Amino acid sequence: MIDRVHAAAPTSVEQITTEWLKECLMSSGQTGAERLIGFTAEPVGTPGMTSVVHVLSLSYEGDAGGAPTKLAAKFSLDLEPVKQALSSNRGYEREFLFYKHFGADAGIPTPLCYWASYDATETRCGLLLEYLDGTCSSNRFIGTSSEIEPIIDRLAAFHARWWNKADGHAGLIPAFAPYLVDLILEKLESSLRNIKAHHRARVGDTLVELVEFWLSHAHEISELERAKPQTLCHGDLHREQILFPASPGGPLNIIDWQMAGSDSAALDLSFLLSGGLRPEDRSRNEVAFIERYYASLTDSGVDDYSMEELMGSYRVSIARQAVFSMMAFAMEDLTPVFAWWDSSPDRKNFSFWDVTCGWATMALDEHQVLNQLKQSV
């Protein structure tokens, strides 16, 4: 039941009623939903940077039949700075479009969506999703390369399914749309000023040089990447966007599709490895994982893409990831960033500067990314 917001649709978990919930489940064909008599809601951890999620525990009169006993309700945050940011990059719209056009048929495990709504005027989104038992979260500070390994083949098959299928991408927002490139450049200009004025020593010369180069050549780089094969991408596939099996043989699912779009496949691979592994793990396993991804991609039928093209786009994607991180410095006051960083016990044990700047610089230097970029434009 994928719909835009209407008068009866809730905009927060507090507005969900039993009757509305029953209607959603019945409309999506859930046998036994007509016997729903109530529910309770509990927040999941701390609110994210853009959304808040609650687990709904459902009660039925008698047997629930095939209807779910738990659901995840996800609603956008009603905060003006968040709404402005998500309006600019169309993040809420992207997630809505993903579930509208793909969802369970995307070709990679993702929660079932029972209802989704999006309101462009109010920059508001709501999702009613399958609650996944038997899963757990991880992050690159505590996780291992063995957790990442099984995802490589799934990611390659997912990308192969939508490889160069322009009609299949029709409902997606192209990652290299000129207005999105301009949006990044606008933020980077502020970032560069603030970095040079306050943070240059901690950010480092490599990242400063990258930002300066990107400001001068972003549209050229985007045109080169846009000319390469495009596919459906998650767009932000770091480890915390993955629900891992809590035990062997359990479900694995990809969540949070707010950056979904038509893009170069290497972006997801780069984010998964650079954003999912500590530097020593990445250096030790990166080549083998890239080779495995490429072999799986070709085994899935992709025959118009060379390893050289993959590696070229992979290095560009390392730069894109670093540029994305540097946009945090567009804010003069980094207090909210540090507060978010320290909100996780795992992150708190690592330096924001080491991870955001030091680890990014290691990847850029190891792959000689700046040299490649300079040679390509």
C-alpha positions in Angstrom: 0.0 0.0 0.0 2.3 2.7 -1.3 0.6 6.1 -1.2 1.2 9.7 -0.8 0.0 11.4 2.4 -3.8 11.9 2.7 -6.0 13.2 5.5 -6.2 9.9 7.4 -2.5 9.1 7.2 -0.4 9.5 10.4 2.6 11.8 10.4 4.0 10.4 13.7 3.7 7.2 15.7 1.4 9.1 18.1 -1.2 9.5 15.3 -1.4 5.8 14.4 -4.7 4.2 15.3 -5.7 0.6 15.5 -8.3 1.1 12.7 -5.8 2.7 10.4 -3.2 0.0 11.1 -5.8 -2.7 10.4 -6.7 -1.0 7.1 -3.0 -1.0 6.1 -2.5 -4.6 6.8 -5.8 -5.7 5.2 -5.0 -3.6 2.1 -1.6 -5.4 1.8 -3.3 -8.8 1.9 -2.4 -9.9 5.5 -4.6 -12.8 6.4 -5.9 -12.3 10.0 -5.4 -8.5 10.0 -9.2 -8.0 10.5 -8.8 -9.4 14.0 -6.3 -6.7 15.1 -7.6 -5.1 18.4 -4.6 -3.0 19.5 -0.9 -2.3 19.7 1.9 -0.8 21.8 4.8 1.3 20.5 8.4 1.4 21.8 11.2 3.6 20.3 14.2 1.8 18.9 17.3 3.2 20.6 18.0 6.9 20.1 16.5 8.8 17.2 18.6 8.9 14.0 19.8 12.0 12.3 16.7 12.2 10.0 14.1 9.8 11.3 12.7 8.1 14.4 11.7 4.4 14.5 9.3 2.6 16.8 8.6 -1.1 17.2 4.8 -1.8 17.2 3.7 -4.9 19.0 0.3 -6.0 17.7 -2.5 -7.7 19.6 -5.2 -9.8 17.9 -8.5 -11.3 18.9 -7.6 -15.0 18.7 -5.0 -16.2 16.2 -3.2 -13.6 14.2 -3.1 -16.0 11.2 -0.6 -14.8 8.7 -0.6 -11.2 9.9 2.5 -9.8 11.6 2.8 -9.5 15.4 5.4 -6.8 15.2 6.1 -3.9 12.8 8.6 -1.1 12.5 7.1 2.4 12.1 9.5 5.0 10.7 8.7 8.7 10.5 10.7 11.7 9.4 11.9 14.1 12.1 9.9 17.3 12.2 12.9 19.6 12.6 13.5 22.5 10.2 17.2 22.0 9.6 16.6 18.3 8.9 13.7 19.1 6.6 15.7 21.6 4.7 18.6 19.2 4.1 16.3 16.3 3.1 14.3 18.6 0.8 17.5 19.7 -1.0 18.8 16.2 -1.6 15.3 14.6 -1.8 16.3 12.0 0.8 12.8 11.2 2.0 11.5 11.1 -1.5 14.3 8.7 -2.5 13.3 6.2 0.2 9.6 6.5 -0.7 10.4 6.0 -4.4 12.6 2.9 -3.6 9.7 1.2 -1.8 7.2 2.3 -4.4 9.2 1.0 -7.4 11.3 -1.8 -5.9 11.0 -2.8 -2.2 10.9 -6.6 -1.8 11.5 -7.0 -5.6 14.8 -5.1 -5.6 16.9 -8.2 -5.7 18.6 -7.8 -2.4 17.0 -8.5 1.0 15.2 -5.6 2.4 12.2 -5.3 4.8 8.7 -5.7 3.4 6.9 -2.4 3.2 3.2 -2.4 4.2 2.6 1.3 3.7 4.7 4.4 2.6 3.8 8.0 2.2 5.6 11.1 1.1 4.6 14.8 1.2 6.9 17.1 -0.7 5.2 20.2 0.6 5.9 19.3 4.2 9.1 17.3 3.5 7.6 14.4 5.4 7.8 10.6 5.0 6.3 7.7 6.8 7.0 3.9 6.4 5.4 0.8 7.9 7.9 -1.9 7.6 8.4 -5.6 8.4 10.0 -6.1 11.8 12.9 -8.5 11.4 13.6 -10.9 14.3 16.9 -12.8 14.4 19.0 -9.8 13.3 21.6 -7.6 14.9 23.5 -4.4 14.1 27.2 -3.9 13.8 29.6 -1.2 12.9 33.1 -0.8 11.6 34.6 -0.3 15.1 33.5 -3.7 16.4 32.7 -5.6 13.2 34.9 -8.0 11.2 35.6 -8.6 7.6 33.9 -12.0 7.8 30.6 -10.2 8.3 31.1 -8.2 5.1 32.2 -11.1 3.0 28.7 -12.7 2.4 27.3 -9.3 1.3 29.7 -9.1 -1.7 28.0 -11.7 -3.8 24.5 -10.4 -2.9 25.6 -6.8 -3.8 27.0 -7.9 -7.2 23.8 -9.9 -8.1 21.7 -6.9 -7.1 23.6 -4.5 -9.2 23.6 -6.9 -12.2 19.8 -7.2 -12.0 19.4 -3.4 -12.7 22.6 -3.0 -14.9 22.1 -0.3 -17.5 18.3 -0.8 -17.5 17.3 2.8 -18.1 13.5 1.9 -18.0 14.0 0.3 -14.6 15.7 3.4 -13.3 13.0 5.8 -14.6 11.5 6.4 -11.2 14.9 7.0 -9.6 16.8 10.2 -8.9 20.2 10.1 -10.8 23.1 10.5 -8.3 24.9 12.8 -10.8 21.9 15.1 -11.5 23.5 18.5 -12.0 21.4 20.1 -9.2 22.7 17.6 -6.7 26.3 18.3 -7.8 25.7 22.0 -7.3 24.2 21.3 -3.9 27.4 19.5 -2.8 29.5 22.3 -4.2 27.6 24.9 -2.3 28.2 23.1 0.9 31.8 22.4 0.1 32.6 26.1 -0.4 31.5 26.8 3.2 33.3 23.7 4.3 36.6 24.8 2.8 36.4 28.2 4.3 35.7 26.7 7.8 38.4 24.1 7.4 41.1 26.6 6.4 40.0 29.0 9.2 39.7 26.6 12.0 40.5 22.9 11.3 43.2 22.7 8.7 45.8 21.0 10.9 43.4 18.3 11.9 41.8 17.8 8.5 45.1 17.6 6.7 46.5 18.7 3.4 45.3 15.7 1.4 41.6 16.4 2.1 42.0 20.1 1.6 43.5 19.4 -1.8 40.7 17.0 -2.6 38.0 19.6 -1.7 39.8 22.3 -3.7 40.0 19.9 -6.7 36.4 18.9 -6.4 35.2 22.4 -6.3 36.9 23.0 -9.6 36.1 19.8 -11.4 33.0 18.2 -9.9 30.8 18.5 -13.0 33.6 17.0 -15.2 34.1 14.1 -12.9 30.3 13.6 -12.7 30.0 13.5 -16.5 32.7 10.9 -16.7 31.1 8.7 -14.1 27.6 9.2 -15.6 28.9 7.9 -19.0 29.8 4.5 -17.3 27.2 1.8 -16.8 24.5 2.8 -14.3 22.5 0.6 -11.9 20.3 0.8 -8.9 22.4 1.7 -5.9 21.8 2.0 -2.2 24.0 5.1 -2.1 25.0 5.0 1.5 25.8 1.3 2.2 27.9 1.6 5.3 27.8 -1.2 7.9 25.2 0.5 10.0 22.7 0.2 7.2 22.8 -3.6 7.4 20.9 -5.9 9.7 23.2 -8.9 10.2 22.0 -12.4 11.1 22.0 -12.9 14.9 22.9 -16.5 14.3 24.2 -18.6 11.4 21.6 -19.0 8.7 19.5 -16.0 9.9 18.2 -13.2 7.8 20.4 -10.4 6.4 18.7 -7.2 5.3 19.6 -3.8 3.9 17.8 -0.8 5.4 17.7 3.0 5.1 17.3 3.8 1.4 17.3 7.6 1.7 20.2 7.9 -0.8 18.9 5.3 -3.3 19.4 6.3 -6.9 20.8 5.5 -10.3 24.6 5.4 -9.9 27.9 3.7 -10.6 28.0 0.3 -8.9 31.4 1.0 -7.5 29.8 3.5 -5.1 28.1 0.9 -3.0 31.2 -1.3 -3.0 33.4 1.5 -1.9 31.1 2.6 0.9 30.7 -1.0 2.0 34.5 -1.5 2.3 35.8 1.9 3.3 32.8 2.6 5.5 32.5 -0.9 6.9 36.0 -1.9 7.8 38.7 -0.4 10.0 41.8 0.7 7.9 43.8 -2.4 8.7 41.0 -4.7 7.7 40.3 -2.8 4.6 43.9 -2.8 3.5 44.2 -6.6 4.2 40.9 -7.6 2.5 40.1 -4.9 -0.1 41.7 -6.5 -3.2 40.2 -9.9 -2.5 36.7 -8.4 -1.9 36.9 -6.3 -5.1 38.0 -9.3 -7.2 35.2 -11.4 -5.7 32.6 -8.7 -6.4 33.8 -8.4 -10.0 33.7 -12.2 -10.5 30.2 -12.3 -9.1 29.1 -9.4 -11.3 30.3 -11.2 -14.5 28.8 -14.5 -13.3 25.5 -12.6 -13.0 25.7 -11.7 -16.7 27.4 -8.3 -16.8 29.8 -8.4 -19.8 30.3 -4.7 -20.6 32.4 -3.7 -17.7 36.1 -4.2 -17.2 38.1 -4.5 -14.0 39.9 -1.4 -15.0 36.6 0.5 -15.2 35.5 -0.9 -11.8 38.8 0.2 -10.1 38.6 3.6 -11.7 35.1 4.2 -10.4 36.0 2.6 -7.1 38.7 5.3 -6.6 36.4 8.0 -7.6 33.9 6.7 -5.0 36.6 6.8 -2.3 36.8 10.5 -3.2 33.1 10.9 -3.1 32.9 9.4 0.3 35.6 11.7 1.6 33.9 14.7 0.0 30.6 13.7 1.7 32.4 13.6 5.1 33.9 17.0 4.5 30.5 18.6 4.1 30.0 18.3 7.8 32.4 21.2 8.1 29.9 23.5 6.4 28.6 24.2 9.9 30.7 26.7 11.8 29.7 25.1 15.1 30.5 21.4 15.1 28.9 20.8 18.5 25.9 18.9 17.1 28.4 16.7 15.1 30.4 15.9 18.2 27.3 15.2 20.2 26.1 12.8 17.5 29.5 11.1 17.4 29.6 10.7 21.2 26.0 9.3 21.3 27.4 5.9 20.3 29.6 4.1 22.9 31.5 2.4 20.0 32.2 5.7 18.2 33.1 7.4 21.5 36.1 5.2 21.9 37.5 6.5 18.6 38.6 10.0 17.7 36.2 11.8 15.3 39.2 13.4 13.7 41.1 10.1 13.2 38.1 8.3 11.7 36.7 11.1 9.6 39.9 12.6 8.3 42.7 10.1 9.1 41.1 7.0 7.8 39.8 8.8 4.7 43.3 10.1 4.0 44.8 6.6 4.3 42.3 5.3 1.6 42.9 8.3 -0.7 46.7 7.9 -0.4 46.8 4.1 -0.8 44.8 4.3 -4.0 46.5 7.5 -5.3 43.1 8.9 -5.8 44.1 12.5 -6.4 46.6 11.5 -9.1 43.9 9.6 -10.9 41.4 12.4 -10.7 44.0 14.9 -12.1 44.7 12.6 -15.0 41.1 12.0 -15.8 39.9 15.6 -16.3 
